[in-house]
Amino acid sequence: MNGWIQLVGRILLAHIFVLAGLNKLGAWEATGQYMAAMGVPASLLPLVVLLEVGGGLLLALGLFTRWAAWALAIFTVLAAIIFHSQISDQIQMILFMKNLAITGGLLTVASLDRPALSLDARRMRKS
């Protein structure tokens, strides 16, 4: 049962990143402008989309799981600090705390030696 719980947990964590990355593709200009307004170069947008979509898919599939989880955890903390640090605004505080909670889940995934029901586990069995 733990294997299925890990799989569902990875998918639930991954979906927010995949959807966010895909949404940025549909709102490329607006996202770039928002990033620039927050002091982040819009030229980083392709890397953000690649990390969100690619990292999310790797996490869901359980491929290079630790690397994907660590990369997304670091990204999520940075996003919280850069985009949601006005904690006097209740909405921003909720978004900041949401990012910290997601980071906690990602760190939990990163701590797994061999995630169950994953491509990493399959690769480890073959070698």
C-alpha positions as MATLAB code, in Angstrom:
seq = 'MNGWIQLVGRILLAHIFVLAGLNKLGAWEATGQYMAAMGVPASLLPLVVLLEVGGGLLLALGLFTRWAAWALAIFTVLAAIIFHSQISDQIQMILFMKNLAITGGLLTVASLDRPALSLDARRMRKS';
ca = [
       0.000    0.000    0.000;
       2.872    2.414    0.733;
       3.986    2.242   -2.885;
       0.603    3.428   -4.098;
       0.529    6.192   -1.474;
       3.970    7.370   -2.644;
       2.831    7.338   -6.267;
      -0.324    9.326   -5.541;
       1.695   11.771   -3.426;
       4.220   12.308   -6.229;
       1.450   12.842   -8.769;
      -0.363   15.325   -6.520;
       2.853   17.276   -5.969;
       3.779   17.112   -9.645;
       0.453   18.260  -11.052;
       0.731   21.772   -9.629;
       4.072   22.287  -11.387;
       3.031   20.785  -14.715;
      -0.164   22.844  -14.836;
       1.627   26.030  -13.757;
       4.261   25.554  -16.453;
       1.688   24.874  -19.153;
      -0.334   27.908  -18.067;
       2.777   30.067  -18.433;
       3.046   28.935  -22.055;
      -0.430   30.317  -22.669;
       0.322   33.609  -20.941;
       3.943   34.058  -21.969;
       3.992   37.870  -22.275;
       1.998   38.521  -19.109;
       4.119   36.086  -17.116;
       7.343   37.651  -18.375;
       6.053   41.108  -17.450;
       5.038   39.926  -13.984;
       8.441   38.347  -13.420;
      10.182   41.554  -14.523;
       7.961   43.640  -12.237;
       9.068   41.443   -9.334;
      12.744   41.885  -10.223;
      13.245   38.549  -11.998;
      14.546   38.747  -15.585;
      11.871   37.637  -18.050;
      14.665   35.844  -19.919;
      14.464   33.163  -17.189;
      10.911   32.256  -18.191;
      11.954   29.391  -20.520;
      13.962   27.839  -17.677;
      11.038   28.233  -15.294;
       8.672   26.493  -17.718;
      11.211   23.733  -18.367;
      11.721   23.194  -14.637;
       8.024   23.188  -13.833;
       6.883   20.947  -16.674;
      10.000   18.771  -16.919;
      10.569   18.503  -13.174;
       6.899   17.807  -12.584;
       6.830   15.013  -15.156;
      10.031   13.484  -13.765;
       8.539   13.589  -10.277;
       5.279   11.964  -11.397;
       7.098    9.230  -13.308;
       9.604    8.712  -10.544;
      12.588    9.260  -12.828;
      15.595   11.028  -11.299;
      13.147   11.584   -8.465;
      15.587   12.948   -5.906;
      17.059   15.469   -8.348;
      13.621   16.592   -9.512;
      12.319   16.904   -5.950;
      15.356   18.922   -4.818;
      15.215   21.223   -7.851;
      11.501   21.851   -7.398;
      11.933   22.370   -3.644;
      14.602   25.023   -4.163;
      12.525   26.657   -6.892;
       9.439   26.671   -4.654;
      11.241   28.318   -1.746;
      12.687   30.954   -4.076;
       9.237   31.589   -5.578;
       7.793   31.991   -2.082;
      10.464   34.510   -1.117;
      10.347   36.487   -4.373;
       6.647   36.460   -5.196;
       4.839   35.919   -1.874;
       6.936   37.641    0.791;
       4.403   40.362    1.634;
       3.020   38.387    4.552;
       1.095   41.414    5.851;
      -1.287   40.650    2.944;
      -3.297   37.610    4.049;
      -3.502   36.140    0.527;
       0.271   36.434    0.089;
       0.810   34.832    3.493;
      -1.411   31.894    2.510;
       0.493   31.510   -0.788;
       3.811   31.707    1.085;
       2.705   28.996    3.516;
       1.373   26.872    0.625;
       4.796   27.021   -0.997;
       6.443   25.969    2.270;
       4.026   23.038    2.582;
       4.765   21.950   -0.994;
       8.475   22.209   -0.215;
       7.947   19.932    2.782;
       6.319   17.326    0.557;
       9.110   17.609   -1.997;
      11.780   17.177    0.680;
       9.954   14.088    1.917;
      10.042   12.655   -1.610;
      13.730   13.604   -1.939;
      14.487   11.604    1.205;
      13.217    8.318   -0.271;
      15.993    5.876   -1.137;
      14.008    4.126   -3.834;
      10.560    5.570   -4.531;
       8.058    2.771   -4.953;
       6.246    2.354   -8.260;
       8.762    4.543  -10.045;
      11.059    4.355  -13.029;
      13.954    4.851  -10.597;
      12.978    1.650   -8.767;
      12.740   -0.206  -12.056;
      16.201    1.048  -13.109;
      17.680    0.017   -9.753;
      16.234   -3.498  -10.058;
      17.818   -3.934  -13.494;
      21.290   -2.897  -12.330;
];
